[in-house]
Amino acid sequence: MTKYLQTFLLFVSCCAYSQIPISVKVKDALGNENFHVTCTNDLDANGCIPLHVEYPELKQATTYQLTQGTYNPPIPLNQ
């Protein structure tokens, strides 16, 4: 039973990790990536901290070409 559970958790963790965007950066107003939020931070009138987020630009492929290749196995299939 533990092998099935380990295999399942490995599969789920791989799938979950594949969906994580790695290059997302969150910065405060001064450009610091490592900042600690406390009650003494420079808060605005609403009690919020201004943050800046940098993430990769996602694009959709709208044009591409397909070319048909010939199937030529290294060993004939009838052997």
Backbone torsions as a table, in degrees:
resi	resn	phi	psi	omega
1	MET	NA	-37.7	-178.4
2	THR	-68.4	-31.9	177.2
3	LYS	-65.1	-39.6	177.7
4	TYR	-65.0	-40.9	178.9
5	LEU	-65.9	-42.9	178.5
6	GLN	-63.3	-42.6	178.6
7	THR	-64.0	-42.5	178.7
8	PHE	-63.1	-45.3	-179.9
9	LEU	-65.9	-37.0	176.5
10	LEU	-63.6	-43.6	179.2
11	PHE	-63.4	-45.3	-178.9
12	VAL	-65.6	-41.3	-179.4
13	SER	-66.6	-37.3	177.0
14	CYS	-65.3	-42.6	179.5
15	CYS	-67.3	-39.2	179.8
16	ALA	-69.0	-39.7	-179.4
17	TYR	-68.5	-30.9	-178.7
18	SER	-69.6	-16.6	-179.2
19	GLN	-94.8	-1.8	-175.8
20	ILE	-88.0	121.4	174.0
21	PRO	-74.3	120.3	-171.7
22	ILE	-79.1	-34.2	-170.4
23	SER	-94.3	28.1	175.7
24	VAL	-84.3	128.1	-179.1
25	LYS	-120.9	130.4	176.0
26	VAL	-110.6	126.2	-178.0
27	LYS	-127.8	154.8	174.1
28	ASP	-84.7	-173.6	-175.3
29	ALA	-65.1	-23.8	-179.9
30	LEU	-91.5	-2.2	178.9
31	GLY	91.9	10.0	179.7
32	ASN	-81.3	129.1	176.7
33	GLU	-83.3	-29.6	179.2
34	ASN	-107.5	100.3	179.7
35	PHE	-133.3	150.7	-179.7
36	HIS	-110.2	131.8	-178.9
37	VAL	-93.0	121.1	176.8
38	THR	-134.1	176.9	179.4
39	CYS	-73.7	-11.9	-178.9
40	THR	-97.2	5.9	176.7
41	ASN	-65.5	161.4	175.9
42	ASP	-73.8	96.3	-179.1
43	LEU	-94.2	150.9	176.1
44	ASP	-82.7	-171.5	-176.3
45	ALA	-63.5	-26.7	179.5
46	ASN	-89.2	0.4	-178.6
47	GLY	80.8	27.2	-178.1
48	CYS	-112.8	158.0	176.5
49	ILE	-106.9	126.3	177.7
50	PRO	-71.4	128.9	179.7
51	LEU	-122.6	154.7	178.0
52	HIS	-124.2	131.2	-177.7
53	VAL	-117.8	130.2	174.9
54	GLU	-113.6	127.6	179.9
55	TYR	-140.4	157.9	-178.6
56	PRO	-68.8	149.4	178.8
57	GLU	-77.5	123.9	-179.9
58	LEU	-95.9	131.3	-179.2
59	LYS	-126.1	156.8	177.7
60	GLN	-108.7	135.5	176.7
61	ALA	-74.2	117.4	-179.0
62	THR	-108.0	-24.3	178.7
63	THR	-132.3	131.7	174.8
64	TYR	-160.0	161.4	-178.5
65	GLN	-116.6	143.6	174.7
66	LEU	-112.5	135.4	174.1
67	THR	-124.4	137.5	-178.7
68	GLN	-85.2	128.5	177.7
69	GLY	-101.0	153.5	178.1
70	THR	-85.1	140.7	179.0
71	TYR	-87.1	112.4	-177.2
72	ASN	-132.7	86.3	-178.3
73	PRO	-68.7	150.4	-179.2
74	PRO	-67.2	-27.6	177.9
75	ILE	-123.9	131.2	178.6
76	PRO	-59.5	143.6	-175.5
77	LEU	-75.6	-14.7	-177.5
78	ASN	-92.0	14.9	177.2
79	GLN	-96.8	NA	NA
